[in-house]
Amino acid sequence: MEVWNKFIDTIGGILGESGFAGLFTGEGWKNLIMIGVACFFLFLAIKKQFEPLLLLPIAFGMLLTNLPGAGLYHPELWNLAGGIDYGEVLHEGGILDLLYMGVKLGIYPPLIFLGIGAMTDFGPLIANPKSFLLGAAAQFGIFVAFIGALALGMPANQAASIGIIGGADGPTAIFVTSKLAPELLGPIAVAAYSYMALIPVIQPPFMKLLTTKKERMIRMTQLRTVSKVEKIIFPVLVTIVVSLLLPSAAPLVGMLMLGNLMRESGVVDRICKTAQNELMNIITIFLGVTVGATTNGATFLNLNTLKIVAMGLAAFCFGTVGGLLLGKLMCLVTKGKVNPLIGSAGVSAVPMAARVSQKVGQQYDPGNFLLMHAMGPNVAGVIGSAVAAGVLLKMCGA
């Protein structure tokens, strides 16, 4: 009997000190909710294949950080009133704390842009420079949300971080937020990547609402062939112009264009392939897991998070609308030579937004191929979101 009692006490002690006890005491219910959200995101990534390369590591990071007692991520190390003590992080932090330093120090987003540049063909944009206008128009949502957040009484730094969600560019959102409002990084990153993953769901209703059937069936003429010299000059010229105009955008635009120059020069195939594959994959894992780790239930589940998610959705929707409306205007000015559907691709989710333009167009004309035309504003949106980030950082004094 005595042995049995000791056994029961031992089991009780193990359970009392385990993470299970933490889930059912205090604010453990918040962790339970976030674990459920993480499992839902995993379902979307695996079953529905919504941006799985991003959503899966984010969801698993969310799962890990909400397991009481795991000690992989410590929010208290990053929310010190006197600033971050990186020495303490190195000595006391868990594995996710160590990886999170790449976010806080602004390392991961520019490296992601390096990989994007190495994978991106700017040929459609160079062949049709008018695409720059569509990429710029799709950043409309960023500034609408920024002004709206200011009107609701939010500080300028937080308003800017919320507004940047409208660019549909996760690395840019993380880069801006880590500098302006790091306390909002979790909800903003999750909102940005979630809306990127849901582009095939969010955009088509606006595309069909704001365009006519006749407009959606417009066939655009084939793009001209872009020379190698043009493709080499382009990244150098864009880097010089944007960096001189907005120095705060240089880390993103510079790395984007470096990656593209490596691709187009044809003389550094080995490091170009590394940037496209190994480096891009490693940084995506680190960035996704650590962003997910910031969504601890105790700090994530509050009214402020719901506001950010709602305003982020508004920013994204207004960005889509801005691109579509300018597309309609260009269609009118060119007397039907521009299919306004490509305007929605001005958000910088490459290449998913361009594919959505193609898919919606082919619903009405199966022989209509808009993908290459939509890639112009799509890659312009990448540059546009980086420029918009530079503008916001400048406005907020960062």
C-alpha positions, 0 to 999 in steps of 0.5 A, spaced: 500 500 500 505 504 501 509 503 495 502 504 491 501 511 495 508 513 493 507 511 486 501 515 486 504 521 489 510 520 484 505 520 478 501 526 481 508 530 482 510 529 475 503 531 472 503 537 477 510 539 474 508 538 467 506 542 461 499 539 462 498 543 469 500 549 465 494 548 460 489 548 465 491 553 470 491 561 470 491 563 463 493 556 460 486 557 456 489 562 452 495 557 450 490 552 448 486 556 444 493 558 440 494 551 440 488 550 436 489 556 431 496 552 430 493 546 428 488 549 424 494 553 420 497 546 419 491 544 416 491 549 411 498 548 409 498 541 409 491 539 406 489 546 402 496 547 401 495 555 402 502 558 402 505 551 405 512 553 405 510 559 410 504 557 413 507 550 416 513 553 419 509 559 422 504 554 425 509 549 428 512 555 431 506 557 434 505 550 437 511 550 440 511 557 443 504 555 447 506 549 450 507 551 457 514 549 460 518 547 453 522 554 454 523 554 447 521 562 447 521 567 452 517 573 451 519 577 457 527 577 454 524 581 448 519 586 452 524 589 457 523 596 459 530 598 458 531 595 452 533 588 450 539 585 453 542 580 448 547 577 453 542 575 457 538 572 451 544 568 449 545 565 456 538 564 458 534 564 451 531 557 448 533 555 441 527 560 438 530 566 442 536 565 439 533 564 432 529 570 433 535 575 434 535 574 426 528 578 426 530 583 431 536 585 428 533 585 421 537 580 418 532 575 415 527 580 411 533 582 407 536 575 406 529 573 403 529 579 398 536 576 396 532 570 394 526 573 391 531 577 387 535 571 385 528 567 383 525 573 379 524 575 372 523 583 371 523 582 364 515 583 364 516 589 368 521 592 363 517 590 357 511 594 360 514 599 364 506 602 365 506 596 370 510 600 375 504 604 375 499 598 377 504 596 382 504 603 385 497 603 385 496 597 389 500 600 395 494 604 396 491 600 401 498 601 406 496 608 406 489 607 407 490 603 413 495 607 416 491 613 416 485 609 418 489 607 424 491 614 426 484 616 426 483 611 431 488 614 435 494 609 434 501 611 435 504 613 428 509 607 429 504 602 430 499 605 424 505 604 419 506 597 422 499 595 421 498 599 414 504 595 411 500 589 411 496 591 405 503 590 401 502 583 402 509 582 403 511 578 409 518 580 410 517 587 408 511 587 414 516 584 419 522 588 417 518 595 418 514 592 424 521 590 428 524 597 427 517 601 429 513 597 433 516 590 435 511 589 440 506 588 435 510 583 431 506 577 432 499 579 430 502 583 424 506 577 421 501 572 422 496 577 419 500 578 413 502 571 411 495 569 412 492 574 407 498 572 403 496 565 403 488 567 402 489 571 396 486 566 392 480 567 396 480 574 398 482 577 391 477 574 386 470 577 389 473 584 388 476 582 381 469 580 379 465 586 382 470 591 379 470 589 372 465 587 367 465 581 363 467 584 357 473 587 360 475 580 363 475 577 356 480 582 354 486 579 350 493 583 351 498 583 346 505 579 346 510 582 350 516 584 347 523 581 348 527 584 353 535 584 352 540 581 357 543 588 357 536 591 359 536 586 365 543 587 367 542 595 367 535 594 371 537 592 378 543 597 378 539 603 376 533 601 381 538 600 387 541 607 385 535 611 384 531 608 390 537 608 395 538 615 394 531 617 394 529 613 400 536 610 404 531 607 409 529 602 403 536 600 401 536 594 405 530 591 402 531 594 395 539 593 395 538 585 397 532 584 392 536 587 386 543 584 388 539 577 387 536 579 381 543 581 378 546 575 380 541 571 376 541 576 370 549 576 369 550 569 368 557 569 371 555 567 378 550 561 377 553 557 383 551 563 388 545 564 385 542 557 385 544 557 393 540 564 394 534 561 390 535 554 394 539 553 400 539 560 403 532 561 401 529 555 404 534 556 411 531 563 412 524 561 410 524 556 416 528 560 421 523 566 419 517 562 419 518 558 426 520 565 430 515 569 427 510 563 430 513 563 436 511 570 438 504 568 438 504 566 445 497 566 448 498 570 454 500 576 449 497 575 443 490 574 445 487 581 446 482 586 443 488 589 440 490 583 436 483 583 433 484 590 431 490 589 427 487 583 424 481 587 421 485 593 419 490 588 416 485 585 412 482 592 410 489 594 408 490 588 403 483 589 400 484 596 399 490 594 395 487 590 391 482 595 389 487 600 388 490 596 383 484 594 379 481 601 379 488 603 376 487 597 371 480 600 369 483 607 368 488 604 363 483 600 360 479 606 358 485 610 356 488 605 352 481 603 349 481 596 351 488 594 350 489 593 358 485 587 361 484 590 368 485 584 372 492 584 372 491 590 376 490 586 382 497 583 381 500 589 383 500 586 391 507 583 392 505 576 393 509 573 387 507 569 383 500 567 387 497 574 385 499 573 378 496 566 378 490 569 380 489 574 375 490 568 370 485 564 373 480 569 373 481 571 366 481 564 364 474 563 367 471 567 362 476 566 356 480 559 357 484 561 351 486 568 354 493 568 357 494 573 362 500 570 367 506 574 363 502 580 363 500 580 370 507 578 372 509 585 371 505 589 376 506 583 381 514 584 381 513 592 381 509 590 387 515 587 390 519 594 389 513 598 391 512 595 398 519 596 399 519 603 397 512 604 401 516 601 407 522 606 406 517 612 406 513 609 412 520 608 416 522 616 414 515 618 416 516 615 423 523 617 424 526 610 423 
